[in-house]
Amino acid sequence: MPHFAQALTHQSMASLPAIFILMLLVRSCNSDDRLRPTKPLSPGDELISSNGLFALGFFSLQGSAANTYLGIWYHNISERTYVWVANRDSPIKSSLPGKLVVSNTSDLVLSDSDGRVLWATKTNNVTTTGSGSGGGATGAGAVLLDTGNFVLRSRNGTEIWQSYDEPTDTFLPGFKLWVNYKTHVAARIVAWKGPDDPSTGEFVLSGDTSTGLQILTWRGSSLYWRAGVWNGATAASFTKSFLSQMIDDGEVAYFTYNRADDSAPARSHWKLDHTGEVMFRVWVEGSSSSWVPLFERPGKWCLVYGACGPFGYCDVKGDVRECRCLDGFEPADGGGGSSKAGCVRKEAVRCGGNNYFLTLPAMKLPDKFVYLTNRSFEECAAGCDRNCSCTGYAYTNASDILLASKCFHWTGDLVDMVKADYTSDHLYLRLAGNGDNYARTNNKINGVHVVFKIVLPLIAFLLILTCIYIFCICKPRGIHQNNGALQVHLRPSQEVWDQSLEFSRITFEDIAAATNSFHETNMLGRGGFGKVYKGILQDGKEVAIKRLSKGSEQGIEHFRNEVVLIAKLQHKNLVRLLGYCIHEDEKLLIYEYLPNKSLDKFLFGTFSHTTIETKFESTKQTYILA
């Protein structure tokens, strides 16, 4: 016997790896998207949606490890994010592992190991006969859909229950946040109590059960945030990747959203955080994958319900959110900084007295309105005008819905208003007087705006034209100031060196230094035009400088023509023109220097200077100094 027992022990030990592999295979078989009557869901098992985005199973949180919950979360992302919890207020204790089964009455039942029911669906309790032989085997079954919706179906495929009907703090694409404003019942989104506590929290989000026209967030019994009055049109989407809609069938109104196409992020949701924030988030893959909020309300300041008090509004058009008073109102506390005190009228409205309605564009309409249907705009306005207690009115006419025309009247204080670019609603506010004072002030302001909008652009335009004119005038003449030397270029018809010639920019100071201030010892000759000097530039180059006489009748135009003529006569056998300079009344030409005396020595030999003076002057001007 001992030897047999020992052999049996060795055989058992040898078979352990095979048993372990078999258990893994069984576990993997439980990781599909369906829950069957014959196989309950136990701790460690998971249902995975066919697209791999969602998982359903048991979980515990870091802050409450002793408690176990049944829920749905996003599968295969780095940040575990839960979207639904079944037994949020009845956790399974760690010492009593639970299981989820499909019961004989076609219900989903979550119980612990002692058989205590912690959560169950509430169906019509109709027993459906199945083909299985085991206890509790029925034809019903549950499936985790690709949308994250957990659906219980009868044998013939009829949906008996779905998790979308019992949301917790999150809703997903395709979910309908509905409100029946005839029976005053609405779907509710309830926040967690804390970041690691999924039990029922203090914040609740739902539709307005009295009108169906608003989405509200409550903190206990107090309003915390209001999305604003739905004007009947399709809800504006904050991103092109998702389509948001408000649908009204005359009894039930609901909000829903879906992905616009397959390019939109696959993981997205609306969430009511435990802090009271309403958020729309998308999962962005990348080096640091994370949830990115595209929408967050109300924040910490004046978007909280009634934060700006009566007749005050939250201005979010600027960089800073701040409370302001409506036109015709002033701070109730005299500017003491208490936004909760709100605003009071500058002039009281008296029944039978003069009053008018001021149009306030781009306003989130106030709360506590009277909703009137089947009214034209004129009827809506006239009804408020006739009622002295009517503080203001608004009107929408969206032709794409069943109840197209919507008229809103307000009596008493106006609360919870926002001025923002994302709303197109107009509020018509009753004020005392006939509007002349406001019109004069407004016209004055508008007049200033007109001045700035018309005169300033006109001045700028004229300045631009002036600059263009000056540029066009100056550029052809080529006027440049360079250390006191005015270099005059040519008119377009005479623009010779800009195309093929290059002249050095030589200042008058450089010329004066090169000629020793035009000393007599540097003079090469003189004539009716003036004198010619030898000069040595700073780089050591020798030049001949023709200095037009200040008393000469040759003006700027003649001087320019001479420069053009000489430039055109450039030749390898002629003295090359190097540059020119005009400085105040000084006009100078700079040539290369000929060291072998004047040309007259070669043309006329030893003829006396007196006999050839006239010819010498003519020849020298033409060949040597030209």
TORLOPA-494152 format. One line per field, with one value per residue (C-alpha): residue number from 1; x, y, z. Coordinates in Angstrom, 2 decimals. Each point is the difference from the previous one (the first is absolute). Layout:
N
seq = [NUM:...] .
east = [X:...] .
north = [Y:...] .
up = [Z:...] .
***
This chain:
626
seq = [1:2:3:4:5:6:7:8:9:10:11:12:13:14:15:16:17:18:19:20:21:22:23:24:25:26:27:28:29:30:31:32:33:34:35:36:37:38:39:40:41:42:43:44:45:46:47:48:49:50:51:52:53:54:55:56:57:58:59:60:61:62:63:64:65:66:67:68:69:70:71:72:73:74:75:76:77:78:79:80:81:82:83:84:85:86:87:88:89:90:91:92:93:94:95:96:97:98:99:100:101:102:103:104:105:106:107:108:109:110:111:112:113:114:115:116:117:118:119:120:121:122:123:124:125:126:127:128:129:130:131:132:133:134:135:136:137:138:139:140:141:142:143:144:145:146:147:148:149:150:151:152:153:154:155:156:157:158:159:160:161:162:163:164:165:166:167:168:169:170:171:172:173:174:175:176:177:178:179:180:181:182:183:184:185:186:187:188:189:190:191:192:193:194:195:196:197:198:199:200:201:202:203:204:205:206:207:208:209:210:211:212:213:214:215:216:217:218:219:220:221:222:223:224:225:226:227:228:229:230:231:232:233:234:235:236:237:238:239:240:241:242:243:244:245:246:247:248:249:250:251:252:253:254:255:256:257:258:259:260:261:262:263:264:265:266:267:268:269:270:271:272:273:274:275:276:277:278:279:280:281:282:283:284:285:286:287:288:289:290:291:292:293:294:295:296:297:298:299:300:301:302:303:304:305:306:307:308:309:310:311:312:313:314:315:316:317:318:319:320:321:322:323:324:325:326:327:328:329:330:331:332:333:334:335:336:337:338:339:340:341:342:343:344:345:346:347:348:349:350:351:352:353:354:355:356:357:358:359:360:361:362:363:364:365:366:367:368:369:370:371:372:373:374:375:376:377:378:379:380:381:382:383:384:385:386:387:388:389:390:391:392:393:394:395:396:397:398:399:400:401:402:403:404:405:406:407:408:409:410:411:412:413:414:415:416:417:418:419:420:421:422:423:424:425:426:427:428:429:430:431:432:433:434:435:436:437:438:439:440:441:442:443:444:445:446:447:448:449:450:451:452:453:454:455:456:457:458:459:460:461:462:463:464:465:466:467:468:469:470:471:472:473:474:475:476:477:478:479:480:481:482:483:484:485:486:487:488:489:490:491:492:493:494:495:496:497:498:499:500:501:502:503:504:505:506:507:508:509:510:511:512:513:514:515:516:517:518:519:520:521:522:523:524:525:526:527:528:529:530:531:532:533:534:535:536:537:538:539:540:541:542:543:544:545:546:547:548:549:550:551:552:553:554:555:556:557:558:559:560:561:562:563:564:565:566:567:568:569:570:571:572:573:574:575:576:577:578:579:580:581:582:583:584:585:586:587:588:589:590:591:592:593:594:595:596:597:598:599:600:601:602:603:604:605:606:607:608:609:610:611:612:613:614:615:616:617:618:619:620:621:622:623:624:625:626] .
east = [0.00:2.72:1.65:-3.39:-0.71:3.40:-0.44:-3.44:1.48:2.66:-2.64:-2.14:2.96:0.82:-3.53:-0.16:1.36:-2.61:-2.76:1.27:-0.03:-3.51:-1.14:1.44:-1.85:-3.23:0.64:0.61:-3.24:-1.78:1.58:-2.57:-2.79:-2.91:-1.34:-1.86:-2.47:2.15:3.14:-0.01:2.56:2.41:2.84:2.85:-2.34:-0.58:-2.34:1.75:-1.98:0.61:1.86:2.24:-0.89:-1.91:0.27:-2.47:1.05:0.77:2.34:1.21:1.25:3.17:-1.81:-2.42:1.82:-2.26:-2.98:-0.62:-2.25:-1.43:0.53:1.00:3.25:2.09:2.10:3.72:0.79:2.60:-2.46:-2.75:-3.23:-3.39:-3.18:-2.62:-0.26:-2.82:0.23:1.41:-1.79:0.23:3.60:1.06:2.21:3.37:-0.70:-3.16:0.79:-2.99:-1.35:-2.28:-2.59:-3.02:-2.90:-3.04:-2.03:2.30:1.56:3.64:0.77:3.16:0.46:2.78:1.08:-2.61:-2.74:-0.80:-1.27:1.94:-1.41:-2.49:-1.79:-3.70:-1.74:-3.53:1.08:-1.19:1.59:1.22:0.57:3.45:1.48:2.62:-0.33:1.80:-1.70:-0.78:0.51:-2.24:-0.04:1.12:3.55:2.00:2.52:2.44:-0.45:2.68:-1.58:0.65:-3.69:-0.66:-3.23:-2.18:-1.92:-2.69:0.37:-1.65:2.37:-2.33:1.82:-1.23:2.38:3.05:2.59:-0.73:-3.30:1.82:3.04:2.33:2.27:0.76:-1.84:1.40:-0.74:-3.58:-1.24:-3.14:-0.16:-3.78:-2.68:-3.75:-1.37:-3.58:0.55:2.90:2.40:3.57:3.14:2.57:3.78:1.31:3.62:2.28:0.41:3.76:2.82:0.25:-3.55:-2.63:-2.91:-2.70:1.41:-1.64:-0.06:-2.77:-0.41:-3.33:-2.38:-2.42:-3.11:-2.31:0.83:2.53:1.92:2.98:2.67:0.58:2.55:-1.19:2.06:-2.37:-3.18:1.76:0.64:3.75:0.22:-2.36:0.81:-2.41:-3.30:-0.14:-1.24:-1.29:2.89:2.50:2.45:3.25:2.90:3.27:1.96:-0.59:0.84:-3.27:-3.64:-2.11:-3.78:-3.03:-3.16:-3.55:-3.02:-2.56:0.15:3.53:3.12:3.44:3.62:2.29:3.30:1.95:3.25:-0.22:2.04:2.66:2.72:-1.35:1.66:-1.41:-0.12:-2.08:-2.59:-1.91:0.76:-1.34:3.04:-0.21:0.93:-3.11:1.82:-1.80:2.65:0.24:3.23:1.76:2.87:3.00:2.64:3.64:3.24:-1.95:-3.51:-2.62:-3.54:-0.37:-3.00:-1.69:-2.69:-0.07:-2.69:-0.56:3.53:0.82:-1.50:-3.01:-1.42:-1.27:-3.77:-1.01:3.57:-0.56:-3.29:-3.22:0.42:3.71:1.65:3.26:2.06:2.14:0.83:3.21:3.09:-1.38:-3.43:-1.64:-3.43:-1.55:-3.33:-2.50:-0.33:-2.20:1.11:2.73:1.55:-2.40:2.77:1.24:3.03:1.09:1.02:-2.73:-1.13:-2.66:-1.82:-0.66:-1.16:-2.85:-1.69:1.37:-3.56:-3.08:-2.57:-3.51:-3.15:-1.59:3.16:2.41:2.08:1.63:1.74:3.75:1.45:2.84:1.66:2.07:-1.52:-0.60:-3.66:-0.89:-1.60:-3.56:-1.74:-3.60:-0.04:-2.70:-0.67:-1.75:0.94:1.39:2.79:-2.43:-2.40:2.85:1.23:-3.47:-0.92:2.99:-0.58:-3.59:1.05:1.63:1.60:1.71:3.69:1.07:-0.63:1.79:-1.13:1.28:-1.43:1.77:-1.97:1.65:-1.81:-3.55:-0.52:1.78:-1.04:1.16:-0.89:1.54:-1.19:1.65:-1.56:1.96:3.77:2.15:2.58:2.80:0.88:3.16:1.29:1.96:0.81:-1.35:-3.65:-2.16:-2.96:-1.29:-1.50:-2.39:0.23:-2.59:1.50:-1.49:-0.21:-0.39:3.50:1.24:2.66:1.28:-0.23:1.98:2.64:0.02:0.16:2.89:1.82:-0.90:1.16:3.38:0.11:-0.84:2.82:2.46:-1.32:-0.08:2.38:2.94:0.02:-0.36:2.98:2.01:-0.97:1.07:3.31:0.61:-0.78:2.35:2.79:-0.54:0.05:3.19:1.59:-0.99:1.27:3.25:0.96:0.39:2.10:1.98:0.45:2.12:1.62:3.39:2.07:-0.98:0.60:-3.13:0.37:-2.38:-0.96:-1.72:-3.56:-1.37:0.77:3.60:0.49:3.30:2.16:-2.79:-0.02:3.62:2.24:1.29:1.13:1.69:-1.84:2.54:-0.97:0.95:2.04:2.01:0.59:1.09:2.43:1.31:0.76:1.35:-3.10:0.45:3.49:1.63:2.85:-2.52:-1.54:0.61:-1.69:-2.87:-2.56:-3.34:-1.64:2.22:3.15:1.45:1.83:2.10:-1.07:1.02:-2.85:0.21:0.83:2.98:-1.63:0.85:-2.92:-0.67:-2.84:-1.87:-1.49:-2.72:0.35:-2.58:-0.50:-0.60:-3.34:-0.11:-2.83:-0.93:-1.77:2.99:2.33:-2.20:-0.05:3.77:0.31:-2.33:1.95:3.33:-1.37:-1.15:3.43:1.85:2.74:3.24:1.95:-1.73:0.40:-2.48:-2.59:0.14:-2.69:-1.53:-1.16:-2.52:0.34:-2.06:1.15:3.05:-0.05:2.95:1.02:2.63:2.11:2.90:3.30:2.28:3.59:1.51:-0.93:-2.71:-1.00:0.95:3.67:-0.58:-2.33:1.81:3.60:1.93:-2.53:-0.19:-2.82:-1.15:-0.39:-2.04:-1.86:-3.44:0.61:1.62:-2.93:-2.38:2.10:0.69:-3.62:-0.86:2.68:1.79:-2.69:-3.10] .
north = [0.00:2.53:-0.70:0.33:3.26:1.30:-0.99:1.65:3.14:0.11:-0.57:2.83:2.36:-0.87:0.79:3.46:1.92:-1.61:0.90:3.58:0.28:-1.44:2.61:2.79:-1.38:-0.09:3.59:1.12:-1.60:2.31:3.08:0.38:2.59:-2.19:-1.19:-3.33:-1.57:-3.07:1.87:2.79:2.80:-0.37:2.16:-0.09:-0.56:2.76:0.68:1.85:1.84:-1.30:3.21:-0.30:3.48:-1.04:-2.60:-1.13:-1.73:0.36:2.69:1.68:3.55:1.18:1.92:-2.83:-3.26:-1.87:0.64:-1.65:1.36:-1.23:2.53:0.93:1.76:0.87:-2.98:0.14:3.61:1.15:1.87:-2.23:1.96:-1.32:0.92:-2.05:-1.64:-2.44:-0.22:3.45:0.19:-3.73:-1.14:-3.63:-0.49:-1.53:-3.06:-0.82:-0.34:0.65:-1.18:1.28:-2.36:-0.01:-1.15:-2.16:3.20:1.39:2.47:0.77:-0.68:0.93:-1.79:-0.86:-3.47:0.00:0.41:3.57:1.95:3.27:1.13:-1.26:1.23:0.69:-1.62:-1.30:-3.25:-2.13:-3.45:-1.20:-3.69:-0.94:-3.18:-0.36:-2.62:1.87:2.04:3.55:-0.76:2.28:1.28:3.50:1.26:3.23:1.58:2.88:2.09:1.97:3.21:-1.01:-0.78:-3.25:-1.48:-2.86:-1.77:-2.67:-3.16:1.59:3.01:2.49:2.43:-0.37:2.37:2.14:1.78:3.21:0.10:0.07:2.28:1.04:3.03:-0.45:-0.30:-1.21:0.49:-0.95:0.49:2.14:2.45:0.22:1.93:-0.45:3.45:-1.31:-2.57:2.01:-2.96:0.09:-2.10:0.86:0.04:-0.25:0.83:-2.18:1.00:0.27:-0.87:-3.53:-0.32:-0.88:0.26:2.60:3.54:3.37:1.21:-1.04:0.91:-0.29:1.76:2.65:-2.04:3.04:1.08:-2.44:3.00:0.04:-2.30:0.63:-1.01:-0.18:-0.01:-1.58:2.07:3.11:0.78:-0.03:0.50:0.51:-0.69:2.66:0.01:-2.20:2.22:-2.88:-0.26:-2.81:0.35:1.55:-2.41:1.14:-2.20:-1.23:-3.54:-0.40:0.75:1.22:0.22:0.99:-1.78:0.90:-2.13:2.09:-1.99:-1.27:2.01:-1.53:0.89:-2.45:0.02:-2.28:-0.11:1.90:-2.65:-2.64:2.65:1.26:-1.30:-3.44:0.71:2.94:0.72:2.58:-0.17:1.65:0.18:-0.33:3.72:0.97:0.68:-1.08:-1.16:-1.36:-1.93:-1.90:-2.45:1.16:-2.57:1.03:0.01:1.07:-1.33:1.64:1.34:3.44:2.11:1.89:1.45:0.85:1.83:1.85:0.52:1.92:3.42:1.77:-2.85:-1.62:0.44:3.50:1.03:3.54:0.55:1.57:1.95:-0.84:-2.10:-1.86:1.48:-2.72:1.87:1.39:-1.70:0.12:-1.15:2.72:1.12:3.06:1.82:0.11:3.31:2.31:-1.61:0.62:-2.08:-0.44:0.42:3.21:-1.70:-1.69:-3.12:-2.37:-1.64:-2.04:3.23:0.48:3.22:2.47:2.29:3.48:1.16:-1.86:-1.25:1.29:-1.58:2.43:2.05:0.25:-3.11:-1.82:-3.32:-0.06:-2.78:-1.94:-2.31:-3.14:-0.75:-3.30:0.47:0.35:-2.70:-0.01:0.77:-0.51:-2.13:0.93:-1.88:0.87:3.67:2.20:2.41:2.92:-1.85:-0.94:3.60:1.51:-2.44:1.09:3.67:-0.17:-1.66:2.51:-2.81:-1.44:0.77:-1.23:-2.45:-2.13:-1.82:-2.85:-1.39:-3.22:-1.55:-3.42:-1.17:-0.87:2.96:2.53:3.32:0.61:3.11:0.67:2.54:0.94:1.62:1.19:-0.28:-1.35:-2.50:-2.15:1.77:-0.32:2.15:-2.16:-0.42:-3.54:1.04:1.79:0.78:3.56:1.20:2.95:1.85:2.50:3.32:3.29:2.94:0.16:-1.13:3.46:0.23:-3.43:0.78:3.23:-1.77:-2.92:2.24:1.91:-3.26:-1.25:3.31:-0.42:-3.52:1.27:2.54:-2.66:-2.49:2.43:2.92:-2.02:-2.43:2.99:1.76:-3.20:-0.36:3.57:-0.53:-3.10:1.89:2.80:-2.47:-1.66:3.39:1.07:-3.35:0.22:3.58:-0.59:-3.37:1.04:2.97:-2.20:2.44:-1.44:1.80:-1.40:1.84:3.40:-0.92:0.04:-2.62:0.94:-2.84:0.38:0.13:-3.28:1.11:0.65:-2.95:-1.15:-1.15:-1.79:-2.36:-0.40:2.45:0.16:3.21:0.29:1.96:2.73:2.58:3.66:-0.42:-2.80:2.20:2.93:-2.25:-1.52:3.46:1.53:2.21:0.85:1.43:1.85:-2.53:-2.70:1.92:-1.52:2.72:2.40:1.16:1.71:-2.94:0.16:-1.76:-3.51:-1.42:-3.02:-2.01:-3.10:-1.96:-1.82:-3.29:1.72:0.22:3.13:1.80:3.15:2.12:2.52:2.71:2.01:3.67:1.37:2.93:-2.25:0.26:-3.78:-1.18:-3.35:-0.99:0.85:-1.72:-3.11:0.03:0.27:-2.98:-1.99:0.97:-0.88:-3.28:-0.92:0.88:-2.41:-1.66:-1.82:2.79:2.75:1.07:-1.98:1.78:-1.39:1.96:3.33:2.06:2.76:1.74:3.13:2.26:-2.15:-2.19:-2.34:-2.79:-2.60:-1.63:-2.35:1.92:0.20:0.26:0.87:3.65:1.53:-1.22:3.38:-0.93:-2.88:1.88:3.35:-0.69:3.17:2.57:2.83:0.07:3.38:-1.14:-3.01:1.17:-0.14:-3.33:-1.42:0.95:-1.65:-3.11:-0.34:0.28:-2.63:-2.58:0.54:1.20:-1.23] .
up = [0.00:0.82:-3.33:-1.78:1.76:-0.90:-3.62:-0.05:1.45:-2.71:-2.65:1.39:0.09:-3.59:-1.13:1.66:-3.05:-2.21:2.46:0.17:-3.81:-0.06:2.52:-2.18:-2.99:1.98:1.15:-3.59:-1.02:2.48:-1.61:-2.80:-0.23:1.23:3.32:-0.28:2.43:0.40:0.96:2.64:0.05:2.93:1.34:-2.54:-2.94:-2.55:-2.86:-2.84:-2.68:-3.52:-0.97:3.06:1.35:3.14:2.75:2.67:3.20:3.69:1.32:3.17:0.44:1.67:2.69:0.80:-0.72:2.43:-2.29:-3.35:-2.74:-3.28:-2.76:-3.53:-0.90:-3.03:-1.03:-0.80:0.87:2.50:2.23:1.39:-0.58:1.15:-1.86:1.91:3.43:0.87:3.78:0.78:3.36:0.87:-0.42:0.39:3.02:-0.72:2.14:-1.98:-3.71:-2.23:-3.31:-2.74:-1.46:-2.30:2.19:-0.79:-0.29:-2.67:2.38:0.60:3.65:1.88:3.30:2.46:1.07:2.76:-2.57:1.02:-3.05:-0.37:-3.31:-2.60:-3.10:0.20:-2.94:-0.42:1.71:-2.91:0.07:-3.35:-0.52:-1.14:-1.35:2.68:2.72:2.75:2.71:-0.99:-3.66:-2.07:-3.54:1.06:-0.26:0.30:-2.36:0.36:-3.14:-1.83:1.33:3.62:0.55:1.94:-1.37:1.29:-2.76:-0.07:-2.00:-3.04:0.16:1.66:2.22:3.58:1.74:-0.76:2.13:-1.95:1.92:3.33:-0.54:2.78:-0.53:-3.71:-3.28:-3.30:-3.72:-0.82:3.58:0.30:2.86:-0.12:1.86:-0.17:0.74:0.01:2.77:1.51:0.00:-1.28:-0.33:2.68:-0.04:3.57:0.85:2.13:3.61:-0.39:-2.42:1.51:1.25:-2.64:2.44:-0.65:0.21:0.57:-3.64:-2.42:-3.66:-1.83:-2.35:1.24:0.81:-0.22:-3.55:-1.46:-1.35:2.34:1.42:3.69:2.62:3.60:3.16:2.42:-0.25:-1.43:-3.64:-0.72:-3.77:-2.92:-3.63:-1.23:-1.82:-3.07:-2.83:-2.10:-2.43:-0.21:2.84:-1.12:-0.01:1.56:-2.40:-3.54:1.11:1.93:-0.74:2.92:-0.22:2.04:-1.14:1.04:-1.00:1.83:3.24:0.43:-0.73:0.11:-0.58:-1.78:-1.87:-2.34:-1.90:-3.28:-1.82:0.55:0.17:3.33:3.19:0.87:3.74:1.21:2.67:1.99:3.70:3.15:2.24:3.78:0.16:-1.96:-3.27:-3.17:-2.46:-3.51:-0.45:-2.79:0.30:-2.01:-0.88:-0.09:1.91:3.06:-0.64:2.19:0.23:-1.54:1.10:-2.84:2.24:3.73:1.94:2.24:1.28:3.13:-0.66:-1.46:-2.11:3.19:0.20:1.14:0.80:-1.32:1.82:-1.35:-3.25:-0.07:-2.69:-0.42:-2.82:-1.59:-3.22:1.43:1.37:3.56:1.13:2.02:1.17:-1.61:0.23:-2.83:-1.84:2.07:3.28:2.56:2.83:2.88:2.56:-1.60:-1.50:3.21:-1.90:1.18:-3.23:1.81:0.83:-3.69:-1.60:0.34:-2.49:-0.50:-0.65:1.22:-2.51:0.74:-1.34:-2.45:-0.27:-2.89:-0.56:-2.85:-0.73:-0.46:-2.17:1.64:-2.55:0.62:3.39:1.75:0.88:3.71:2.09:1.41:-3.29:-1.10:-3.13:-2.55:-3.24:-3.23:0.11:-2.73:0.85:-0.02:2.30:2.33:0.21:0.34:2.78:2.06:-0.76:1.27:3.26:2.35:2.00:-3.10:0.41:-3.41:-2.79:-2.59:-3.12:-2.16:-3.19:-1.02:-2.84:0.21:3.16:0.98:2.33:-2.15:1.52:3.55:1.95:3.41:2.55:3.28:3.03:3.01:0.22:-2.84:1.25:-1.37:-3.23:-2.07:-2.85:-2.42:-3.69:-0.06:0.42:-2.56:2.26:0.38:3.27:-0.12:3.33:1.27:1.12:1.13:-2.41:-3.74:-0.88:-1.04:2.70:-0.85:-3.69:0.43:2.04:-2.35:-3.04:1.54:0.66:-3.45:-1.45:1.63:-1.32:-3.48:0.21:0.99:-2.53:-2.95:0.62:1.30:-2.94:-2.35:1.60:-0.21:-3.65:-0.79:1.78:-2.05:-3.22:1.08:0.70:-3.37:-1.73:1.73:-0.79:-3.65:-0.26:1.83:-1.37:-3.66:1.02:2.31:2.88:2.80:2.90:0.94:2.62:-1.36:-3.67:-2.15:-2.73:-2.84:-2.31:-3.32:-1.23:-1.44:-3.56:1.05:2.35:-1.50:2.85:1.81:-2.94:-1.08:1.87:3.51:1.72:3.35:2.66:0.88:2.58:-0.12:3.18:-1.65:-3.05:2.15:1.86:-3.25:-1.47:3.21:0.11:-3.69:0.56:-2.89:-0.07:-0.92:-2.89:-3.45:-2.03:-0.36:-2.54:-0.40:1.71:3.08:1.22:-0.12:3.00:0.61:3.02:1.90:1.57:3.30:-1.74:-1.73:-3.40:-2.05:-1.64:-1.96:1.40:-2.12:2.22:-1.70:0.74:2.45:-2.34:-2.97:-1.73:-0.34:2.18:1.39:-3.23:-2.17:2.41:-0.09:-3.82:-0.05:2.29:-2.25:-3.11:1.54:1.29:-3.48:-1.42:2.26:-2.08:0.64:-1.67:1.99:3.57:2.10:2.14:3.53:1.78:0.81:2.95:0.66:3.34:0.61:-2.88:-0.79:-3.16:-0.61:-2.38:0.90:-2.74:-0.11:0.07:-3.12:1.25:-3.44:-0.13:-2.12:-3.44:-1.50:0.37:-2.38:-2.36:-0.29:0.97:1.13:-1.13:2.41:2.43:-1.24:-3.61:0.77:3.10:-1.56:-1.70:3.13:2.10:-2.47:-0.37:3.72:0.86:-2.58:0.60:3.25:2.36:-1.76] .
***
